Amino acid sequence: MIILIHVIIALSSIGIASLAFFKPTMKKLLTSYGFILGTVATGTYLLVAYPSHILESCLMGLAYLMVISAATVATHVRLRRRAEVTI
């Protein structure tokens, strides 16, 4: 069951990060951070509880984090630039 929750959170995180990138708001950015945290938390639990495929899991987790973190940072930069323009 935790694997299903983990996958749902991770896929939702990708969707939220994409949506936040194309239509950035602070609420979407904070939601993206929350989903990243949720994915890392459930992934950590899975690695501790079921360490059988730790190498594959860690590599996929790191790839996911790199992509989602890059999208979230880009969203943050876009929001910052938008705020500077309006000032």
Rosetta blueprint (number, residue, H / E / L):
1 M L
2 I H
3 I H
4 L H
5 I H
6 H H
7 V H
8 I H
9 I H
10 A H
11 L H
12 S H
13 S H
14 I H
15 G H
16 I H
17 A H
18 S H
19 L H
20 A H
21 F H
22 F H
23 K L
24 P L
25 T L
26 M H
27 K H
28 K H
29 L H
30 L H
31 T H
32 S H
33 Y H
34 G H
35 F H
36 I H
37 L H
38 G H
39 T H
40 V H
41 A H
42 T H
43 G H
44 T H
45 Y H
46 L H
47 L H
48 V H
49 A H
50 Y L
51 P H
52 S H
53 H H
54 I H
55 L H
56 E H
57 S H
58 C H
59 L H
60 M H
61 G H
62 L H
63 A H
64 Y H
65 L H
66 M H
67 V H
68 I H
69 S H
70 A H
71 A H
72 T H
73 V H
74 A H
75 T H
76 H H
77 V H
78 R H
79 L H
80 R H
81 R H
82 R H
83 A H
84 E H
85 V H
86 T H
87 I L
